[in-house]
Amino acid sequence: MTIAIRKLTALAYVQSVPVSIAFYERIGFTVAKTVTSPQTNEPIWAWLDGDGASLMVSLASGPVDAGQQAILFYLYVDDVEAKHAELTAAGISVGPINKPFYNPRGEFRFEDPDGYVLWIAHT
């Protein structure tokens, strides 16, 4: 018997959990859980939820080099153009909407504060 995998949630190491929380809230996530350090009284880990999407962020023990992480985060929405306009209006620097053959309804890329690459694409 094989037990099915129900869910996959990525964990990204970040320089500042509060900065990452603020960024991901701006793009549509909410904070579901946090763990706070008694020494700093700041979150050192957070679970962020979207509508069917989750991401954990944790305080890195050293410098974060997103280029060495070799990971991209794909976020799926019903309306790519509307999300592009929403993020632009929120002051988030997003790339142009491209419509490659494999995603004719469009996609665009941007980065989080630690340099992780996020792609918005159509569901």
N, CA, C and O atoms as a printed pandas DataFrame, in Angstrom:
     atom_number atom_name residue_name chain_id  residue_number  x_coord  y_coord  z_coord
0              1         N          MET        A               1    0.842   -1.188    0.000
1              2        CA          MET        A               1    0.000    0.000    0.000
2              3         C          MET        A               1    0.885    1.248    0.000
3              4         O          MET        A               1    1.872    1.319    0.732
4              5         N          THR        A               2    0.531    2.202   -0.806
5              6        CA          THR        A               2    1.257    3.459   -0.852
6              7         C          THR        A               2    0.417    4.548   -0.209
7              8         O          THR        A               2   -0.754    4.723   -0.544
8              9         N          ILE        A               3    1.017    5.269    0.707
9             10        CA          ILE        A               3    0.335    6.397    1.337
10            11         C          ILE        A               3    0.532    7.616    0.442
11            12         O          ILE        A               3    1.666    7.971    0.122
12            13         N          ALA        A               4   -0.543    8.248    0.042
13            14        CA          ALA        A               4   -0.497    9.385   -0.876
14            15         C          ALA        A               4    0.114   10.616   -0.213
15            16         O          ALA        A               4   -0.103   10.879    0.970
16            17         N          ILE        A               5    0.870   11.352   -0.991
17            18        CA          ILE        A               5    1.360   12.665   -0.554
18            19         C          ILE        A               5    0.224   13.649   -0.758
19            20         O          ILE        A               5   -0.308   13.756   -1.863
20            21         N          ARG        A               6   -0.154   14.365    0.283
21            22        CA          ARG        A               6   -1.293   15.273    0.200
22            23         C          ARG        A               6   -0.912   16.698   -0.122
23            24         O          ARG        A               6   -1.709   17.441   -0.696
24            25         N          LYS        A               7    0.304   17.092    0.242
25            26        CA          LYS        A               7    0.639   18.501    0.120
26            27         C          LYS        A               7    2.150   18.649    0.143
27            28         O          LYS        A               7    2.849   17.859    0.779
28            29         N          LEU        A               8    2.649   19.653   -0.544
29            30        CA          LEU        A               8    4.063   19.990   -0.505
30            31         C          LEU        A               8    4.167   21.469   -0.183
31            32         O          LEU        A               8    3.515   22.292   -0.825
32            33         N          THR        A               9    4.972   21.811    0.797
33            34        CA          THR        A               9    5.186   23.199    1.167
34            35         C          THR        A               9    6.680   23.454    1.203
35            36         O          THR        A               9    7.420   22.744    1.883
36            37         N          ALA        A              10    7.122   24.463    0.473
37            38        CA          ALA        A              10    8.544   24.820    0.452
38            39         C          ALA        A              10    8.885   25.641    1.690
39            40         O          ALA        A              10    8.041   26.340    2.250
40            41         N          LEU        A              11   10.154   25.535    2.102
41            42        CA          LEU        A              11   10.687   26.373    3.169
42            43         C          LEU        A              11   11.862   27.137    2.572
43            44         O          LEU        A              11   12.792   26.537    2.033
44            45         N          ALA        A              12   11.817   28.457    2.668
45            46        CA          ALA        A              12   12.891   29.305    2.150
46            47         C          ALA        A              12   13.607   29.961    3.325
47            48         O          ALA        A              12   12.975   30.531    4.215
48            49         N          TYR        A              13   14.938   29.870    3.314
49            50        CA          TYR        A              13   15.721   30.573    4.324
50            51         C          TYR        A              13   15.852   32.031    3.903
51            52         O          TYR        A              13   16.157   32.332    2.749
52            53         N          VAL        A              14   15.615   32.937    4.860
53            54        CA          VAL        A              14   15.577   34.373    4.573
54            55         C          VAL        A              14   16.429   35.139    5.579
55            56         O          VAL        A              14   16.727   34.646    6.667
56            57         N          GLN        A              15   16.814   36.354    5.194
57            58        CA          GLN        A              15   17.608   37.210    6.082
58            59         C          GLN        A              15   16.771   37.800    7.208
59            60         O          GLN        A              15   17.273   38.016    8.311
60            61         N          SER        A              16   15.475   38.067    6.929
61            62        CA          SER        A              16   14.593   38.656    7.930
62            63         C          SER        A              16   13.194   38.098    7.755
63            64         O          SER        A              16   12.550   38.333    6.732
64            65         N          VAL        A              17   12.726   37.369    8.741
65            66        CA          VAL        A              17   11.371   36.816    8.679
66            67         C          VAL        A              17   10.333   37.936    8.672
67            68         O          VAL        A              17    9.388   37.852    7.887
68            69         N          PRO        A              18   10.449   38.995    9.509
69            70        CA          PRO        A              18    9.458   40.077    9.433
70            71         C          PRO        A              18    9.404   40.750    8.052
71            72         O          PRO        A              18    8.320   41.084    7.573
72            73         N          VAL        A              19   10.561   40.950    7.412
73            74        CA          VAL        A              19   10.579   41.558    6.072
74            75         C          VAL        A              19    9.889   40.628    5.074
75            76         O          VAL        A              19    9.114   41.084    4.233
76            77         N          SER        A              20   10.167   39.330    5.167
77            78        CA          SER        A              20    9.521   38.376    4.266
78            79         C          SER        A              20    8.020   38.307    4.511
79            80         O          SER        A              20    7.242   38.242    3.560
80            81         N          ILE        A              21    7.607   38.320    5.765
81            82        CA          ILE        A              21    6.171   38.329    6.071
82            83         C          ILE        A              21    5.519   39.533    5.410
83            84         O          ILE        A              21    4.491   39.388    4.747
84            85         N          ALA        A              22    6.091   40.711    5.576
85            86        CA          ALA        A              22    5.511   41.930    4.999
86            87         C          ALA        A              22    5.418   41.822    3.481
87            88         O          ALA        A              22    4.402   42.202    2.899
88            89         N          PHE        A              23    6.459   41.312    2.831
89            90        CA          PHE        A              23    6.454   41.172    1.376
90            91         C          PHE        A              23    5.367   40.203    0.928
91            92         O          PHE        A              23    4.571   40.524    0.046
92            93         N          TYR        A              24    5.332   39.026    1.528
93            94        CA          TYR        A              24    4.375   38.018    1.090
94            95         C          TYR        A              24    2.936   38.412    1.421
95            96         O          TYR        A              24    2.014   38.005    0.715
96            97         N          GLU        A              25    2.730   39.187    2.466
97            98        CA          GLU        A              25    1.389   39.729    2.717
98            99         C          GLU        A              25    0.988   40.681    1.596
99           100         O          GLU        A              25   -0.175   40.706    1.192
100          101         N          ARG        A              26    1.933   41.461    1.092
101          102        CA          ARG        A              26    1.643   42.396    0.000
102          103         C          ARG        A              26    1.228   41.686   -1.281
103          104         O          ARG        A              26    0.480   42.245   -2.083
104          105         N          ILE        A              27    1.705   40.459   -1.483
105          106        CA          ILE        A              27    1.330   39.765   -2.713
106          107         C          ILE        A              27    0.140   38.824   -2.518
107          108         O          ILE        A              27   -0.272   38.155   -3.466
108          109         N          GLY        A              28   -0.416   38.762   -1.307
109          110        CA          GLY        A              28   -1.659   38.031   -1.109
110          111         C          GLY        A              28   -1.655   36.898   -0.111
111          112         O          GLY        A              28   -2.668   36.218    0.047
112          113         N          PHE        A              29   -0.542   36.675    0.570
113          114        CA          PHE        A              29   -0.489   35.633    1.598
114          115         C          PHE        A              29   -0.911   36.204    2.945
115          116         O          PHE        A              29   -0.872   37.415    3.161
116          117         N          THR        A              30   -1.313   35.318    3.841
117          118        CA          THR        A              30   -1.582   35.700    5.227
118          119         C          THR        A              30   -0.713   34.836    6.137
119          120         O          THR        A              30   -0.293   33.741    5.762
120          121         N          VAL        A              31   -0.455   35.342    7.324
121          122        CA          VAL        A              31    0.355   34.595    8.284
122          123         C          VAL        A              31   -0.549   33.613    9.020
123          124         O          VAL        A              31   -1.537   34.003    9.641
124          125         N          ALA        A              32   -0.194   32.338    8.940
125          126        CA          ALA        A              32   -0.961   31.306    9.637
126          127         C          ALA        A              32   -0.351   30.984   10.994
127          128         O          ALA        A              32   -1.069   30.772   11.971
128          129         N          LYS        A              33    0.995   30.947   11.050
129          130        CA          LYS        A              33    1.696   30.607   12.291
130          131         C          LYS        A              33    3.050   31.296   12.292
131          132         O          LYS        A              33    3.627   31.564   11.238
132          133         N          THR        A              34    3.543   31.577   13.482
133          134        CA          THR        A              34    4.907   32.079   13.625
134          135         C          THR        A              34    5.538   31.463   14.867
135          136         O          THR        A              34    4.852   31.009   15.782
136          137         N          VAL        A              35    6.857   31.463   14.867
137          138        CA          VAL        A              35    7.639   31.116   16.058
138          139         C          VAL        A              35    8.534   32.314   16.307
139          140         O          VAL        A              35    9.233   32.781   15.408
140          141         N          THR        A              36    8.506   32.809   17.543
141          142        CA          THR        A              36    9.255   34.009   17.907
142          143         C          THR        A              36   10.429   33.645   18.806
143          144         O          THR        A              36   10.313   32.815   19.707
144          145         N          SER        A              37   11.556   34.283   18.539
145          146        CA          SER        A              37   12.746   34.072   19.361
146          147         C          SER        A              37   12.596   34.832   20.672
147          148         O          SER        A              37   12.249   36.013   20.657
148          149         N          PRO        A              38   12.847   34.185   21.801
149          150        CA          PRO        A              38   12.778   34.905   23.074
150          151         C          PRO        A              38   13.882   35.958   23.204
151          152         O          PRO        A              38   13.725   36.932   23.941
152          153         N          GLN        A              39   14.996   35.766   22.492
153          154        CA          GLN        A              39   16.103   36.723   22.570
154          155         C          GLN        A              39   15.795   38.023   21.821
155          156         O          GLN        A              39   16.118   39.108   22.305
156          157         N          THR        A              40   15.178   37.917   20.652
157          158        CA          THR        A              40   14.947   39.110   19.824
158          159         C          THR        A              40   13.500   39.572   19.830
159          160         O          THR        A              40   13.203   40.692   19.414
160          161         N          ASN        A              41   12.600   38.719   20.297
161          162        CA          ASN        A              41   11.168   39.010   20.292
162          163         C          ASN        A              41   10.645   39.253   18.869
163          164         O          ASN        A              41    9.642   39.942   18.681
164          165         N          GLU        A              42   11.338   38.678   17.864
165          166        CA          GLU        A              42   10.907   38.758   16.470
166          167         C          GLU        A              42   10.680   37.349   15.948
167          168         O          GLU        A              42   11.306   36.400   16.421
168          169         N          PRO        A              43    9.791   37.210   14.981
169          170        CA          PRO        A              43    9.599   35.883   14.388
170          171         C          PRO        A              43   10.881   35.382   13.732
171          172         O          PRO        A              43   11.584   36.133   13.055
172          173         N          ILE        A              44   11.173   34.097   13.946
173          174        CA          ILE        A              44   12.315   33.452   13.294
174          175         C          ILE        A              44   11.834   32.388   12.308
175          176         O          ILE        A              44   12.640   31.783   11.602
176          177         N          TRP        A              45   10.523   32.161   12.262
177          178        CA          TRP        A              45    9.901   31.209   11.348
178          179         C          TRP        A              45    8.455   31.628   11.165
179          180         O          TRP        A              45    7.820   32.125   12.095
180          181         N          ALA        A              46    7.935   31.422    9.954
181          182        CA          ALA        A              46    6.524   31.720    9.704
182          183         C          ALA        A              46    5.978   30.768    8.658
183          184         O          ALA        A              46    6.683   30.339    7.744
184          185         N          TRP        A              47    4.705   30.451    8.816
185          186        CA          TRP        A              47    3.947   29.684    7.824
186          187         C          TRP        A              47    2.989   30.679    7.192
187          188         O          TRP        A              47    2.181   31.306    7.877
188          189         N          LEU        A              48    3.089   30.814    5.874
189          190        CA          LEU        A              48    2.267   31.766    5.130
190          191         C          LEU        A              48    1.296   30.997    4.249
191          192         O          LEU        A              48    1.673   30.019    3.604
192          193         N          ASP        A              49    0.051   31.441    4.225
193          194        CA          ASP        A              49   -0.983   30.774    3.438
194          195         C          ASP        A              49   -1.566   31.716    2.406
195          196         O          ASP        A              49   -1.772   32.904    2.655
196          197         N          GLY        A              50   -1.827   31.148    1.241
197          198        CA          GLY        A              50   -2.598   31.815    0.204
198          199         C          GLY        A              50   -3.855   30.981    0.009
199          200         O          GLY        A              50   -4.216   30.195    0.884
200          201         N          ASP        A              51   -4.506   31.137   -1.093
201          202        CA          ASP        A              51   -5.698   30.351   -1.406
202          203         C          ASP        A              51   -5.247   29.040   -2.042
203          204         O          ASP        A              51   -5.230   28.910   -3.266
204          205         N          GLY        A              52   -4.882   28.075   -1.209
205          206        CA          GLY        A              52   -4.385   26.802   -1.701
206          207         C          GLY        A              52   -2.876   26.747   -1.834
207          208         O          GLY        A              52   -2.334   25.733   -2.273
208          209         N          ALA        A              53   -2.188   27.811   -1.466
209          210        CA          ALA        A              53   -0.723   27.862   -1.543
210          211         C          ALA        A              53   -0.165   28.112   -0.151
211          212         O          ALA        A              53   -0.753   28.849    0.641
212          213         N          SER        A              54    0.969   27.495    0.139
213          214        CA          SER        A              54    1.630   27.699    1.426
214          215         C          SER        A              54    3.123   27.865    1.211
215          216         O          SER        A              54    3.689   27.323    0.261
216          217         N          LEU        A              55    3.751   28.614    2.095
217          218        CA          LEU        A              55    5.201   28.792    2.079
218          219         C          LEU        A              55    5.655   28.986    3.512
219          220         O          LEU        A              55    5.039   29.735    4.271
220          221         N          MET        A              56    6.733   28.309    3.881
221          222        CA          MET        A              56    7.359   28.559    5.168
222          223         C          MET        A              56    8.619   29.382    4.917
223          224         O          MET        A              56    9.333   29.159    3.939
224          225         N          VAL        A              57    8.882   30.337    5.812
225          226        CA          VAL        A              57   10.129   31.095    5.772
226          227         C          VAL        A              57   10.787   30.958    7.139
227          228         O          VAL        A              57   10.118   30.970    8.172
228          229         N          SER        A              58   12.111   30.829    7.123
229          230        CA          SER        A              58   12.856   30.628    8.362
230          231         C          SER        A              58   14.118   31.469    8.329
231          232         O          SER        A              58   14.735   31.640    7.278
232          233         N          LEU        A              59   14.491   31.985    9.469
233          234        CA          LEU        A              59   15.675   32.816    9.572
234          235         C          LEU        A              59   16.914   32.013    9.208
235          236         O          LEU        A              59   17.164   30.951    9.777
236          237         N          ALA        A              60   17.686   32.523    8.261
237          238        CA          ALA        A              60   18.915   31.866    7.833
238          239         C          ALA        A              60   20.000   32.060    8.881
239          240         O          ALA        A              60   20.022   33.066    9.590
240          241         N          SER        A              61   20.884   31.103    8.970
241          242        CA          SER        A              61   21.989   31.216    9.927
242          243         C          SER        A              61   23.168   31.975    9.333
243          244         O          SER        A              61   24.123   32.287   10.045
244          245         N          GLY        A              62   23.115   32.276    8.044
245          246        CA          GLY        A              62   24.173   33.021    7.363
246          247         C          GLY        A              62   23.586   33.759    6.181
247          248         O          GLY        A              62   22.367   33.801    6.016
248          249         N          PRO        A              63   24.440   34.343    5.356
249          250        CA          PRO        A              63   23.952   35.087    4.194
250          251         C          PRO        A              63   23.140   34.192    3.254
251          252         O          PRO        A              63   23.466   33.023    3.053
252          253         N          VAL        A              64   22.077   34.765    2.683
253          254        CA          VAL        A              64   21.247   34.045    1.725
254          255         C          VAL        A              64   21.718   34.402    0.326
255          256         O          VAL        A              64   21.778   35.578   -0.033
256          257         N          ASP        A              65   22.050   33.393   -0.460
257          258        CA          ASP        A              65   22.403   33.582   -1.857
258          259         C          ASP        A              65   21.343   32.843   -2.663
259          260         O          ASP        A              65   21.465   31.645   -2.919
260          261         N          ALA        A              66   20.295   33.575   -3.063
261          262        CA          ALA        A              66   19.173   32.942   -3.757
262          263         C          ALA        A              66   19.629   32.242   -5.025
263          264         O          ALA        A              66   19.037   31.237   -5.418
264          265         N          GLY        A              67   20.666   32.749   -5.670
265          266        CA          GLY        A              67   21.183   32.125   -6.876
266          267         C          GLY        A              67   21.729   30.734   -6.629
267          268         O          GLY        A              67   21.784   29.916   -7.548
268          269         N          GLN        A              68   22.132   30.457   -5.408
269          270        CA          GLN        A              68   22.643   29.134   -5.065
270          271         C          GLN        A              68   21.535   28.175   -4.628
271          272         O          GLN        A              68   21.774   26.978   -4.469
272          273         N          GLN        A              69   20.347   28.690   -4.440
273          274        CA          GLN        A              69   19.254   27.848   -3.967
274          275         C          GLN        A              69   18.655   26.998   -5.086
275          276         O          GLN        A              69   18.067   25.950   -4.822
276          277         N          ALA        A              70   18.802   27.448   -6.341
277          278        CA          ALA        A              70   18.316   26.713   -7.514
278          279         C          ALA        A              70   16.849   26.320   -7.382
279          280         O          ALA        A              70   16.480   25.166   -7.599
280          281         N          ILE        A              71   16.025   27.291   -7.025
281          282        CA          ILE        A              71   14.593   27.034   -6.892
282          283         C          ILE        A              71   13.822   28.239   -7.417
283          284         O          ILE        A              71   14.240   29.384   -7.245
284          285         N          LEU        A              72   12.703   27.964   -8.051
285          286        CA          LEU        A              72   11.770   28.993   -8.492
286          287         C          LEU        A              72   10.438   28.694   -7.839
287          288         O          LEU        A              72   10.081   27.530   -7.659
288          289         N          PHE        A              73    9.705   29.726   -7.484
289          290        CA          PHE        A              73    8.376   29.539   -6.925
290          291         C          PHE        A              73    7.349   29.961   -7.975
291          292         O          PHE        A              73    7.376   31.096   -8.453
292          293         N          TYR        A              74    6.453   29.057   -8.330
293          294        CA          TYR        A              74    5.364   29.370   -9.252
294          295         C          TYR        A              74    4.099   29.580   -8.430
295          296         O          TYR        A              74    3.729   28.744   -7.605
296          297         N          LEU        A              75    3.446   30.708   -8.670
297          298        CA          LEU        A              75    2.199   31.048   -7.998
298          299         C          LEU        A              75    1.138   31.160   -9.087
299          300         O          LEU        A              75    1.339   31.849  -10.087
300          301         N          TYR        A              76    0.030   30.496   -8.897
301          302        CA          TYR        A              76   -0.998   30.447   -9.930
302          303         C          TYR        A              76   -2.202   31.287   -9.543
303          304         O          TYR        A              76   -2.671   31.247   -8.405
304          305         N          VAL        A              77   -2.692   32.050  -10.514
305          306        CA          VAL        A              77   -3.837   32.939  -10.310
306          307         C          VAL        A              77   -4.820   32.750  -11.464
307          308         O          VAL        A              77   -4.477   32.185  -12.502
308          309         N          ASP        A              78   -6.047   33.233  -11.266
309          310        CA          ASP        A              78   -7.055   33.160  -12.316
310          311         C          ASP        A              78   -6.874   34.234  -13.378
311          312         O          ASP        A              78   -7.262   34.040  -14.529
312          313         N          ASP        A              79   -6.283   35.375  -12.997
313          314        CA          ASP        A              79   -6.148   36.498  -13.927
314          315         C          ASP        A              79   -4.750   37.098  -13.802
315          316         O          ASP        A              79   -4.486   37.892  -12.900
316          317         N          VAL        A              80   -3.861   36.713  -14.710
317          318        CA          VAL        A              80   -2.470   37.153  -14.664
318          319         C          VAL        A              80   -2.366   38.667  -14.817
319          320         O          VAL        A              80   -1.625   39.311  -14.073
320          321         N          GLU        A              81   -3.086   39.237  -15.757
321          322        CA          GLU        A              81   -2.994   40.682  -15.995
322          323         C          GLU        A              81   -3.470   41.485  -14.792
323          324         O          GLU        A              81   -2.865   42.499  -14.444
324          325         N          ALA        A              82   -4.549   41.043  -14.157
325          326        CA          ALA        A              82   -5.059   41.757  -12.977
326          327         C          ALA        A              82   -4.062   41.658  -11.818
327          328         O          ALA        A              82   -3.862   42.636  -11.097
328          329         N          LYS        A              83   -3.434   40.488  -11.629
329          330        CA          LYS        A              83   -2.450   40.347  -10.550
330          331         C          LYS        A              83   -1.223   41.195  -10.844
331          332         O          LYS        A              83   -0.645   41.778   -9.927
332          333         N          HIS        A              84   -0.818   41.273  -12.098
333          334        CA          HIS        A              84    0.308   42.117  -12.500
334          335         C          HIS        A              84    0.008   43.570  -12.135
335          336         O          HIS        A              84    0.853   44.254  -11.558
336          337         N          ALA        A              85   -1.199   44.042  -12.471
337          338        CA          ALA        A              85   -1.596   45.417  -12.151
338          339         C          ALA        A              85   -1.663   45.631  -10.644
339          340         O          ALA        A              85   -1.247   46.679  -10.151
340          341         N          GLU        A              86   -2.176   44.661   -9.914
341          342        CA          GLU        A              86   -2.280   44.755   -8.453
342          343         C          GLU        A              86   -0.910   44.888   -7.807
343          344         O          GLU        A              86   -0.707   45.747   -6.949
344          345         N          LEU        A              87    0.031   44.042   -8.215
345          346        CA          LEU        A              87    1.370   44.091   -7.629
346          347         C          LEU        A              87    2.091   45.378   -8.011
347          348         O          LEU        A              87    2.795   45.965   -7.188
348          349         N          THR        A              88    1.920   45.815   -9.243
349          350        CA          THR        A              88    2.522   47.077   -9.686
350          351         C          THR        A              88    1.986   48.230   -8.848
351          352         O          THR        A              88    2.754   49.086   -8.409
352          353         N          ALA        A              89    0.675   48.259   -8.622
353          354        CA          ALA        A              89    0.062   49.316   -7.821
354          355         C          ALA        A              89    0.549   49.272   -6.374
355          356         O          ALA        A              89    0.587   50.299   -5.696
356          357         N          ALA        A              90    0.922   48.083   -5.904
357          358        CA          ALA        A              90    1.429   47.929   -4.533
358          359         C          ALA        A              90    2.910   48.290   -4.436
359          360         O          ALA        A              90    3.499   48.204   -3.359
360          361         N          GLY        A              91    3.517   48.696   -5.557
361          362        CA          GLY        A              91    4.910   49.118   -5.541
362          363         C          GLY        A              91    5.906   47.986   -5.671
363          364         O          GLY        A              91    7.090   48.167   -5.385
364          365         N          ILE        A              92    5.451   46.827   -6.096
365          366        CA          ILE        A              92    6.339   45.688   -6.281
366          367         C          ILE        A              92    6.851   45.706   -7.716
367          368         O          ILE        A              92    6.073   45.820   -8.663
368          369         N          SER        A              93    8.146   45.594   -7.861
369          370        CA          SER        A              93    8.772   45.619   -9.181
370          371         C          SER        A              93    8.576   44.266   -9.859
371          372         O          SER        A              93    9.171   43.267   -9.455
372          373         N          VAL        A              94    7.744   44.245  -10.885
373          374        CA          VAL        A              94    7.451   43.012  -11.609
374          375         C          VAL        A              94    7.923   43.145  -13.054
375          376         O          VAL        A              94    7.985   44.246  -13.601
376          377         N          GLY        A              95    8.250   42.021  -13.653
377          378        CA          GLY        A              95    8.650   42.019  -15.045
378          379         C          GLY        A              95    7.442   42.077  -15.957
379          380         O          GLY        A              95    6.303   42.043  -15.493
380          381         N          PRO        A              96    7.688   42.165  -17.245
381          382        CA          PRO        A              96    6.583   42.214  -18.206
382          383         C          PRO        A              96    5.857   40.877  -18.285
383          384         O          PRO        A              96    6.417   39.832  -17.952
384          385         N          ILE        A              97    4.624   40.924  -18.722
385          386        CA          ILE        A              97    3.863   39.695  -18.959
386          387         C          ILE        A              97    4.331   39.120  -20.296
387          388         O          ILE        A              97    4.277   39.783  -21.332
388          389         N          ASN        A              98    4.787   37.882  -20.244
389          390        CA          ASN        A              98    5.180   37.153  -21.452
390          391         C          ASN        A              98    4.144   36.089  -21.731
391          392         O          ASN        A              98    3.482   35.596  -20.818
392          393         N          LYS        A              99    4.004   35.734  -23.002
393          394        CA          LYS        A              99    3.051   34.691  -23.385
394          395         C          LYS        A              99    3.764   33.644  -24.243
395          396         O          LYS        A              99    3.583   33.586  -25.459
396          397         N          PRO        A             100    4.588   32.810  -23.574
397          398        CA          PRO        A             100    5.295   31.775  -24.320
398          399         C          PRO        A             100    4.327   30.689  -24.796
399          400         O          PRO        A             100    3.191   30.606  -24.329
400          401         N          PHE        A             101    4.785   29.878  -25.713
401          402        CA          PHE        A             101    3.922   28.839  -26.292
402          403         C          PHE        A             101    3.350   27.909  -25.230
403          404         O          PHE        A             101    2.231   27.418  -25.378
404          405         N          TYR        A             102    4.107   27.658  -24.154
405          406        CA          TYR        A             102    3.650   26.723  -23.119
406          407         C          TYR        A             102    2.719   27.382  -22.109
407          408         O          TYR        A             102    2.116   26.702  -21.279
408          409         N          ASN        A             103    2.603   28.705  -22.180
409          410        CA          ASN        A             103    1.707   29.424  -21.274
410          411         C          ASN        A             103    1.108   30.621  -22.015
411          412         O          ASN        A             103    1.433   31.767  -21.707
412          413         N          PRO        A             104    0.238   30.359  -22.985
413          414        CA          PRO        A             104   -0.294   31.434  -23.819
414          415         C          PRO        A             104   -1.166   32.439  -23.076
415          416         O          PRO        A             104   -1.443   33.515  -23.606
416          417         N          ARG        A             105   -1.605   32.114  -21.867
417          418        CA          ARG        A             105   -2.423   33.062  -21.097
418          419         C          ARG        A             105   -1.559   34.009  -20.275
419          420         O          ARG        A             105   -2.071   34.916  -19.619
420          421         N          GLY        A             106   -0.260   33.795  -20.314
421          422        CA          GLY        A             106    0.652   34.751  -19.711
422          423         C          GLY        A             106    1.291   34.319  -18.407
423          424         O          GLY        A             106    0.772   33.495  -17.653
424          425         N          GLU        A             107    2.462   34.931  -18.185
425          426        CA          GLU        A             107    3.210   34.743  -16.951
426          427         C          GLU        A             107    4.162   35.916  -16.799
427          428         O          GLU        A             107    4.526   36.561  -17.783
428          429         N          PHE        A             108    4.570   36.193  -15.554
429          430        CA          PHE        A             108    5.577   37.215  -15.305
430          431         C          PHE        A             108    6.378   36.836  -14.071
431          432         O          PHE        A             108    5.953   36.030  -13.244
432          433         N          ARG        A             109    7.548   37.445  -13.980
433          434        CA          ARG        A             109    8.461   37.100  -12.893
434          435         C          ARG        A             109    8.763   38.328  -12.050
435          436         O          ARG        A             109    8.681   39.464  -12.516
436          437         N          PHE        A             110    9.116   38.064  -10.786
437          438        CA          PHE        A             110    9.593   39.095   -9.869
438          439         C          PHE        A             110   10.373   38.397   -8.779
439          440         O          PHE        A             110   10.436   37.168   -8.751
440          441         N          GLU        A             111   10.967   39.160   -7.883
441          442        CA          GLU        A             111   11.791   38.581   -6.832
442          443         C          GLU        A             111   11.320   39.047   -5.467
443          444         O          GLU        A             111   10.774   40.140   -5.319
444          445         N          ASP        A             112   11.542   38.198   -4.472
445          446        CA          ASP        A             112   11.230   38.578   -3.097
446          447         C          ASP        A             112   12.444   39.305   -2.509
447          448         O          ASP        A             112   13.464   39.426   -3.188
448          449         N          PRO        A             113   12.363   39.789   -1.274
449          450        CA          PRO        A             113   13.475   40.569   -0.709
450          451         C          PRO        A             113   14.808   39.825   -0.624
451          452         O          PRO        A             113   15.860   40.461   -0.549
452          453         N          ASP        A             114   14.783   38.499   -0.634
453          454        CA          ASP        A             114   16.023   37.722   -0.577
454          455         C          ASP        A             114   16.509   37.294   -1.956
455          456         O          ASP        A             114   17.506   36.582   -2.066
456          457         N          GLY        A             115   15.818   37.719   -3.004
457          458        CA          GLY        A             115   16.236   37.406   -4.360
458          459         C          GLY        A             115   15.671   36.119   -4.918
459          460         O          GLY        A             115   16.035   35.719   -6.024
460          461         N          TYR        A             116   14.781   35.452   -4.175
461          462        CA          TYR        A             116   14.139   34.262   -4.723
462          463         C          TYR        A             116   13.236   34.675   -5.875
463          464         O          TYR        A             116   12.555   35.698   -5.799
464          465         N          VAL        A             117   13.230   33.890   -6.929
465          466        CA          VAL        A             117   12.441   34.202   -8.116
466          467         C          VAL        A             117   11.046   33.616   -7.976
467          468         O          VAL        A             117   10.876   32.431   -7.690
468          469         N          LEU        A             118   10.045   34.477   -8.186
469          470        CA          LEU        A             118    8.649   34.056   -8.173
470          471         C          LEU        A             118    8.072   34.297   -9.558
471          472         O          LEU        A             118    8.347   35.317  -10.189
472          473         N          TRP        A             119    7.276   33.355  -10.020
473          474        CA          TRP        A             119    6.566   33.486  -11.282
474          475         C          TRP        A             119    5.074   33.445  -11.003
475          476         O          TRP        A             119    4.593   32.591  -10.258
476          477         N          ILE        A             120    4.351   34.369  -11.603
477          478        CA          ILE        A             120    2.887   34.325  -11.560
478          479         C          ILE        A             120    2.445   33.771  -12.912
479          480         O          ILE        A             120    2.872   34.257  -13.959
480          481         N          ALA        A             121    1.597   32.764  -12.882
481          482        CA          ALA        A             121    1.089   32.153  -14.096
482          483         C          ALA        A             121   -0.393   31.865  -13.941
483          484         O          ALA        A             121   -0.932   31.899  -12.835
484          485         N          HIS        A             122   -1.036   31.587  -15.043
485          486        CA          HIS        A             122   -2.463   31.281  -15.038
486          487         C          HIS        A             122   -2.692   29.848  -14.593
487          488         O          HIS        A             122   -1.924   28.952  -14.946
488          489         N          THR        A             123   -3.752   29.628  -13.817
489          490        CA          THR        A             123   -4.084   28.273  -13.358
490          491         C          THR        A             123   -4.563   27.420  -14.508
491          492         O          THR        A             123   -4.888   26.249  -14.315
